[in-house]
Amino acid sequence: MASVSATTSPDQLTRRFAALRKDGRRALVPYVTAGHPDLTRSLALLQGLEEAGADVVEVGVPFSDPMADGPVIQASSQLALEQGMNLDGTLELISRARLKIPVVLFSYLNPLMAAGRGVLARASEAGASGVLVTDLPVGADPALEQWFGEGPLAFVRLVAPTTPVDRMREIAKHGRGFVYLISRLGVTGMRDSLPPELNATVDRLRSVTPLPVCVGFGISRPEQARDVARMADGVVVGSAIVRAAGKRVEDALVLVRAMRAAMDGADPTS
C-alpha cells in the first residue's frame, strides 16, 4: 500500500469538525460504495469528492447481506462484489485515493472480523481515520466494542431517532469522531421529505454529548442538505450519490457541489 500522511489518525476527524465549527460551516459527508460502479470510476469518484466540497467521506465495504441498506446501496454492493471488491480491495482503494480529508471505513461486522485483529491498524495505514460498524450496538459485545474503541480509528456510533435520552448518552460515551444520527427508522434510501421531529431529535442528542452530530438516511436533494445543516453539525448523503455515480461520476460530483453550495447558503444553480 502507498504510504499516507502522518496526520492520519482519529484526531483528524476532531480537527476537521473543529475547523468547520470555527468557520461557521457544517460537514458534508458523502457515502460511496467501494468498487462501484467499477474500480477505475470508484477511485475517480473518491478523489473528485474532495474537490467538490466533501469534508469527510464514508467508504462502504461491499457486503453480501447489507440488511440496513436500501435497494440503491444493496445493488451497488452486489455489483462491486461481482467485480471482486472486498475489504482488502477497499483498503487499497482508500490508499490509492490519498485524500486529505478524513475517511471513515463503513462496514458490517463480518468482513472486519474475518480480516483478523490487525484490520484496524491496516485501515489506519491505508488512510482511514474512523470506522463505523452498522451491526454492533452498544452493549452487544463489550469486549469487541472495547477493541474497536481502543483501536487506531475513531469508533463512530449510530443512534436511532427513537433512542431514549439516557441510551443516547450511553451510545455517545462509547464513540469518537462524531455521532451518526439516523434521521428515520428503516433502511437507507432517498426520501421526499425530512421527518418533522428531526430538529427535536438532534437537540436531544446534542444535550448529552459534546461530539458533533451528523444526520443521515433519506437526504437526497440540496434543499434537504441545507435544512439538515441548519440543525446538525454534518449531513450524510449516500443513496443519492451512489445512484448518480452509477450513471456518471460527474453526475455524482455535480450533486455534491450543489449540496455544498446549498449548505453554505449559496445558490446551487449559480
Residue, then its C-alpha position, 0 to 999 in steps of 0.5 A: m500500500a502507498s504510504v499516507s500522511a502522518t496526520t492520519s489518525p482519529d484526531q483528524l476527524t476532531r480537527r476537521f469538525a473543529a475547523l468547520r465549527k470555527d468557520g461557521r460551516r457544517a460537514l458534508v459527508p458523502y457515502v460511496t460504495a467501494g468498487h462501484p460502479d467499477l474500480t477505475r470510476s470508484l477511485a475517480l469518484l473518491q478523489g473528485l469528492e474532495e474537490a467538490g466540497a466533501d469534508v469527510v467521506e464514508v467508504g462502504v465495504p461491499f457486503s453480501d447481506p447489507m440488511a440496513d441498506g436500501p435497494v440503491i446501496q444493496a445493488s451497488s454492493q452486489l455489483a462491486l462484489e461481482q467485480g471482486m471488491n472486498l475489504d482488502g480491495t477497499l483498503e487499497l482503494i482508500s490508499r490509492a485515493r490519498l485524500k486529505i480529508p478524513v475517511v471513515l471505513f463503513s462496514y458490517l461486522n463480518p468482513l472486519m472480523a474475518a480480516g483478523r485483529g490487525v484490520l484496524a491498524r491496516a485501515s489506519e495505514a491505508g488512510a482511514s481515520g474512523v470506522l463505523v460498524t452498522d451491526l454492533p450496538v452498544g452493549a452487544d459485545p463489550a469486549l469487541e466494542q472495547w477493541f474497536g474503541e481502543g483501536p487506531l480509528a475513531f469508533v463512530r456510533l449510530v443512534a436511532p431517532t427513537t433512542p431514549v435520552d439516557r441510551m443516547r448518552e450511553i451510545a455517545k460515551h462509547g464513540r469518537g469522531f462524531v455521532y451518526l444520527i439516523s434521521r428515520l427508522g428503516v433502511t437507507g434510501m432517498r426520501d421526499s421529505l425530512p421527518p418533522e421531529l428531526n430538529a427535536t431529535v438532534d437537540r436531544l442528542r446534542s444535550v448529552t454529548p459534546l461530539p458533533v452530530c451528523v444526520g443521515f438516511g433519506i437526504s437526497r436533494p440540496e434543499q434537504a442538505r441545507d435544512v439538515a445543516r441548519m440543525a446538525d453539525g454534518v449531513v450524510v448523503g449516500s443513496a443519492i450519490v451512489r445512484a448518480a455515480g452509477k450513471r456518471v461520476e460527474d453526475a455524482l460530483v455535480l450533486v455534491r457541489a450543489m449540496r455544498a453550495a446549498m449548505d453554505g447558503a449559496d445558490p446551487t444553480s449559480 
